[in-house]
């Protein structure tokens, strides 16, 4: 109690110095909060964008061509002849998933899986006068697909359900529609690589925020693509899956691969470059924040050292009067912790204000990025972490000078 | 008469810069309520002796009893506790804490001891200040007082825990003759009327002349023994 009183007096006697030390911590914590709120916000945005174009798990039939076996080789094997086949060509293969309906029914039973959406995609040429623009056409059950990718929120014109009501309707990426100079209600003619042609009416436009998708993709009904490709009603090439928790995607994908023997990609593997840049941003945030806090720590260390050098006589007389080494440590360490605590609280407030301001700054307009403001998130854990750092740094910075103070030999000081 | 302080075969060496036998086989005792100046030339070891007796310096051989308690060999923490309770200090410089008022300076050792409530301590501190005619300065910052006044506050602070013994190192070294006389009177009054033992190192022979008994030292030994 007496120790606290003395600590308080020391702090109050040198308000300016106390404030400067606090501001060091304030600045460090403030920047930490701002940086982490922004960086994690960016990460979250990237992840959301990524997830809006990548399903949690994507099951498809990968082209597997095995040239080790040839008919000639089989035939001549018994005769001990070496056979070399030059320029083998793949045979006609169907990239569809066999028993797709069975697999999908099976998947819908799985408690870990939220939505399942079948997909038949093919390359297509969009005819624009004499010009043909290359793109993809996705045949989907639009309701299933909309659930997985939250298409409703990505529509810039029309609603996904239009695809159900319109005969030969098409929902087109906005970038692609712009290139083709198409609007709602316009007709577009598609040609498949095999030469089939079909006309569709534009019943919706979407923008996911990723150029390569918005510029090339359109959705039509599954039946239309099957018709376009001259395939039967059970012909699908891909299954997209949304899980209840996307953190389990990697294990689940492996499990599904083992079960159905079709290639299963989880979203993390499919977007490993985005995940890598997330990690880089995380590391950057912590490195910069820890640097700032270390600088603040040195500031506190300096100020505590200075205070203690100025207070040698006071420390000596306190010790003579019966204050123990522990009391002295308490007196000076509590000053350091006080500086840290209030510095950190001010820093959290500063960080919050800065982060809030940033979150209201409009993001430069861009057709391909669906951002209105800078992405900033507000997570209480970051503030707890900042508080923790705000106390640990001054504790370490204050401990050394305080221990030094407690070891002062009063005899040396008092004898002069 | 009971014994307040007893010293047996005290020896102390300085190791820096050279090996030096600064106190040699010191043995003496002081009774309760005695006012005893320790005099001697510079370097005779009188201050060193005082710091050993005060328990601040523990690097010695021999034994020291204060109030019949053996303080030799106790841990630093228990010595701190012991000083807080039993010894009052007065130095050549007042060593008051500049951020605190006169009253708070006096109260601090008692607050540390924690034997009484804050109100009780304040009451007691004002009483002691009044005894030394310093009560009118109670709420002033200690740094605003004159040298003589500060020394009187320092003495009040030494008295706050009702110590058995007051140890003073050149308490009048920085004071003019009027204030020196005043401090002397206070010490004599404390020892004779309050039964507090006062042991003070001094250069001031006038100061020493009127005391009950004088311990005179030469070259690390007590004269006449």
Interface residues (C-beta under 8 A of the other chain):
Chain A: X1 X2 X5 X6 X9 X10 X12 X13 X313 X314 X316 X317 X318 X319 X320 X321 X322 X323 X324 X325 X326 X327 X410 X411 X414 X415 X416
Chain B: X47 X51 X54 X56 X57 X76 X77 X80 X81 X82 X83 X84 X85 X89 X91 X92 X93 X95 X97 X98 X99 X100 X108 X109 X111 X112 X113 X114 X157 X169
